[in-house]
Amino acid sequence: MKEHASNSKPTQRDIDRAETDLLINLSAITQRKLAEMVGCHESKISRTDWRFIAAVLCSFGMDSDISPISRAFHHALNALTNEKRPAVGSRLDA
């Protein structure tokens, strides 16, 4: 994680954006489902300070990892680069 860390303080705009992205992602599942996934009680999820989590992610430079738009571009790029390629040793003109 050290390679992602930034010595500069994240801006409020960055934190706001990361918090919004977190909340968008969290809205796709219920608190109960997230608690099951994480392995904690549902009340812990409801008491979580998502703004603090967003600030931590921004400080480590990981805020783009949670962005739905960043992930969409990443998936689209993977889909384009992972198209079926000829097998090694096969001939294209055969």
N, C-alpha and C positions, 0 to 999 in steps of 0.2 A: 504494500500500500504506500510505502514511502515514495515511490516514483510518481504517485498521483498527488501527493501532499503539496500544498501551496503555502508559502510563508505569508502571503497577503490575505487580509481579512476579506471574506466574501461580501459582496454588496447585498443590500436589502433586496434589490431586484432579483439577484441570483437565488437568494433564499426563498423569496416569494414564488418564483418560478418552480423551484425544486419542491416546495411544499405543495403547490398546486398539482404538480405531476404525481407526487406521492398520493394525494387525496383522490386524484382521478384513477390511479391504479387500484387503490384500496376500495373504491366504489364498485369495482367489478366483482368483488366477493363480499360476503357478510363478515362481521366481526367474529362470529362463531367459527366460520370456515378458516379465517386467518389464524385464530387461536389454535385450532386443530393442526394447521400446517406448522405453526411455530412450536407448538407443544406447551402452551400456557393456558391460563384461565381467561375466559372472555373479558372479564373485568380489567385485566391488565392491558388489553388492546384498547378498551374505551378510555383508559387513563393515560395513554401514550401521548407525549408531547411531539406531534409530528413536525412542528416548526423546528424544534431542537434537532430532530433526526435530519431534517432538510439542511440545517446549518452544518451539521457534522459531515454530511455527504458533500456539501459544497466545499468545505475545508479540505477534504481529501481529493477534490477534483472528480468526484464520482457522480455528480448531479446529472450529467448527461446519460449515465447508465440507467436512470429511472425514467427518463423522459419518454413518453409515448411516441413523440415525433422522432426522436433519435433512434429508438428501437425499431420503428417502422422503416426508417431509412436503412438501418442495419439489416433487417430481414429482407428488404427489397434487394439490397446489394448482394446478400448471400444467395438469394434466388437467382440473380443474374449470373453470378460467378460460379454457381454450382450446377449450371445446366449440364445435361449429359454431354460428356466429352468422349472422344474416341478412346478406346482402351489402348494401353501402352502396347506398341508392337503391331497394332492393326493398321491396315492400309485404307486410306480414304478413297482411293480410286478403284478399289476392288469391286 
